[in-house]
Amino acid sequence: MSYSFARLVGRVAVASLALVTLAALESCGGDSTAAGTTKVSVLLTDAPGDIKAAVVTISEIDLQGSGGSHVLMNSPVTTNLLTLAHSTAQLVNGAVVPRGTYTQLRFVITGGYIEVENDGGGSSIFASSPNYSGLPVGAHVDGELQMPSFAESGLKVDLPSDGTTLGSDSKVYLVDFNVAQSFGQAAGASGKWVMHPVVKATDFELTGSLTVQVQADASLTLPMVNGVPLTLGDFKAEVTASDATTTQQALASAGGGVFQAQFPFLAPGSYSVSFIAPAGVSFATNPVTPASASVASGQTTTESFTLTSVTVTP
């Protein structure tokens, strides 16, 4: 086993905790929120990565501010961060808290494990405890995942701008949990990994989505690869953000000879789109890749390509 923290960075996805703070809206019929209070909801989403599993149990979420600490959720939720690429998990739904100024979220994390691939094949599991309840049935734990004080003092996430005032208006924040920078091997301690979350809270923008489509040119015949006909389903689409974070999705048939990959929950901005072919296959597309794509808040952008040539290297 020769994984190191440096090698893990860039291989794992960036998870995002979308904190949606929903104030009581007088226009919502049937709202029973008492005067002087507001509502808070918390959603969790993630983008896919190469690590096989990153599971945590969140047992409590608190909202902290000048008026004290308020429990938003205290029913344990166990989730694999890497399975949330196309959905969101609702951790808190309309918790009622007093209106006021809040500066911090506190996540009580009572257990977890990661599963990483071994260089020689297979994978290894590192868990907070050999008896951690979130482990798969029959799982063999190869080493320890240290989670310093997160079950007691909790993981504290500062809200932007030195806090926010929750009143009658809806407010939305995005808390980024960077998985790639949050797990690493303990120095000088073989068989141990450490969870040291790298998180930040920013003003939330509605995410957009990107659909990448490709079809073969009508005159192009796809070759055989190792005796098997090559298809567009053997390719992957890759999207790279301005911070060099990459996300890959396999192409799937959309009908009519068109294959596509969908990338939901992208922050608004510019992205680079490219394709990844199977080993030994080189290709060309029109437009040429990598190509630029712009994702707008709350909208779906579609970028279409034509595969114009394919070469297989013996």
N, C-alpha and C positions, 0 to 999 in steps of 0.2 A: 504494500500500500504506500504510494508515494505522493498522495495529494498534499498540496500546501495551500495556504491561504492565498498566496499570490496567483497560483494556478486557477483557483476557484473564481477569482474576480473576473468578470466578463463572460463566464460560462453559465451563470445563473441569472434568472430574471429579476426585474425590479418589481417588487410588490407594492401596491398602493392601497392605503387605507383611506377611503373617501368618507370623511366626516361631514355628514349633512346635518346642519343645525336648522331645524324648521321651527320658526316662531309660530305662535297661534295666530291664524289668519281669520279675521272676523268674517270674511267672505265664505269660509268653509262651513256649510250647514252641518249642524249636529256636533260642532266642536265643544267639548265639555271642559276645556282648559280653564282653570280658575284665574281670576284677575291677578295680575302680578307674576304670572308664570309664563313659561314658554316650553316648547317641545324640542327634543333632540333625538336624531336618528343617526346611526353609524352603519355604513356599508363597507364591505371589504371586497377588493378585486385584485387581480394579478395578471401578469403576462407570463407566457411559458418560457421555460429554460431547460438546460441540459441536465441539471441535477435531477435525480429520480424522485425525491420526495423531500419536503420541508414542512413538517407537521408541528403545529403548536396548539396548546390548549389555553385559551383566554378565559379566565374564570371571573374576572370583574373588570369593568370599565368605569372610571370616575371622571367627573368634570370638576376641576378645582379652580377657585377664584377667591376674590376678596370676601365673599360671603361664606366661605367654607368649601367643603367637598361634598359632592352630590353623586350618588351611585346611579349610573345609567343602566348597568347590566350586571347581574351577579349569578347568572345561570351559565355554567361552563359551556363553551363552544370549542370543539376540536376541529381544525380545518387544515387541509394540505394546501399551502399557499400556491402550489404549482398547478392546482386543478381549477383555478378560478379565472382562466384566460378569457373565457367567453361569457362570464356571468358575474354577478355580485352576490356576496353573502351578507344578509342583513343581520348585523350584530345587535343593533339597538333600534327599536321601532317606537318612536314617539314618547320617549321618557320625559316626564314633566319635571322641570327644574325652575327655580326662581329666576326671574329676569335679573340681570346684573352683569358685572364684568368678570370674565373668566380668562385665565392665563395658561392653563395646562390641562392635558388629558393624561390619565394614569391607567395603564394596562397591566393588570395582574396576570402574569403568565406562569402557570403552575406545572408545565411539563412540555416536552417536545422531543422530536427526533429528526435526524436527517439521514438520507440514504444516498451514498455517493458511489459512483462507478469506480472499480479498480482498474488499474492499468492493464493487468493481465486477464481481464474479464471478470464478470460477476460484479457484485456490489457489496458494500459494508454499511452497517447501521450503527449510528452513534446516538444514544438516547440519554435523557436526563436521569432515567432510572431503568434498571432491567425490568421493573414491573410497571413501567409507565402504561397507563390504560389506553393510550392512543396508538400503541404498537399494533401492527398487523398480527393476526392469529398465527402462532407458531414462529414468529420472527426471532432470529438469533441476533442478540446485541453484541457487536464487536468491540465497542468502546463507549466512553462516556461523553455526553454532550453537557458541558457546564453552562448553567444559566444563572449567573451570579445575582442573587437578591431579587430577581424578578417576581418571585412568589411572595415576597414580603414587602419590600419598598415599592415594587412595581416599575414598569418602564414608563418614564415620564416624557411626554412630548409637548414642547412649548408651542402655543398658538402664535401666529404671526403678529407683528406690530405690537409686541408686548401685551398681547391679550385682545379680547374682543368683547363688546357689549351686546348682549342678547336682549332685544326688546321686542317690538312688534313686527320687525322686518325679518325676512328669511335671510340666513347667512350660511354660506357653504365654504368648507375648507377641505383641502386635500392633504393628507398625511402620507408621505412616501416612506415605505419600509423597504430599504435597499437590501434585498436578500444577498446580492453578490458581495456586499461589503459587511455582511452581518454574521457570517460563520467562518471560522478559520481554525486550523490546528493549533493547539496549545504549544508554545515554544518549549522545546526540551521535554515534552511529556507525550511520548508515543502512545497512541491509542486514545487520545483525548481531543475533543474539539470544544471550542468556546463560542457561545452566542453573545455577540456584543452589537446589538442593533444600531444601525445608522439610520436615523429617521429625521424628517423635517416636515414642518407644516407650512403650507403656502395657501394663498387665496386660490379658491377653486375656480376653474374654468370648465364649462361643459365640454366633455370629451367629444371627439369625432371618430369616424371609422374610415378605413381604407380597404377597398376591394381591388385585388390585383388579378387581372384576367389575361389569359394567353391562349392562342390557338395556333395550330400549325398552318403554314402557307399551303394553299391548295395544291401546289406543285411539289410539295415536300413529302417524301416517303421516309418515315422514321426507321432507322436501322435496327438490327438485332444486336443485343449486348449479352455476351456469354450465352448465346443460344436462345435468348428470350427477347420477344419484341419490345422495344422501348416505347413507352407511352409518356404523355405529359404528366401523368400521375406519378412518375418517377422523379419529377422535379420538385423543388421547393422554391417558394418565394421568400425573399428576405427584405425586411424593412429596417433601415438604419436611421436613428434620430440624430439630431444635431449634436448630442452629447456622446455619439458613437455607440449608444446602446442599440443592439440588434435583436430582432425578433424574427423567427422563422416559422413558416407554416407550410405543410405539404399541400400541393395542388390537388383539388378534387373536381370531378366532372360536374359542370353546370348545365350540361346538355348542348346539343348542336355542335359538338366538337370543341367547345370552350371549356377550359379548366380554370379554376380560380382558387384564391386563398383570401380569407377575410381577416382583417386586423381591427378588432373593435377596441374601444377605450383608449384611443390615442390622444395625447395632449395636442391641442392646436399648434400647428407649425409646419416646417418643411422637413421632408423625409427623402431618403434615397431608396429606390426600389431596384432590386436585382434578383437574379435567379441562380439557384444552385443545382447543378446537374449531377447525376451519378458519377462515380469515379471512372475516369477514362473517357468521359464524354465532353466534348467541347461544342459550342453552339454560338449562334448569333441571333439577335432579335431586331425587330423594327417596331418602335424606336429602340435605339441602342441603349443597353443597360451598362452601368447603373443610370437610372433616370430619376429626375426630380418629381416629387409629388407634394402637393400642399393640402393639409388637412385643416378644415375649418371647424369651429366650435359648433357642436350639435348637428353636423352634417356628415353625409357619407360621400366620399370621393372614390371614383372608379378610374383606374388606369388600365388601359388595354394594350396588349402587345401581340406581335405575330412572330412565331418561331420561323426563321427563314433558312437556317442551315444547321445540320448536325453532323459531327464527325466523331467516329469512335476510334480511339487509339488502341491498337492491339496490345 
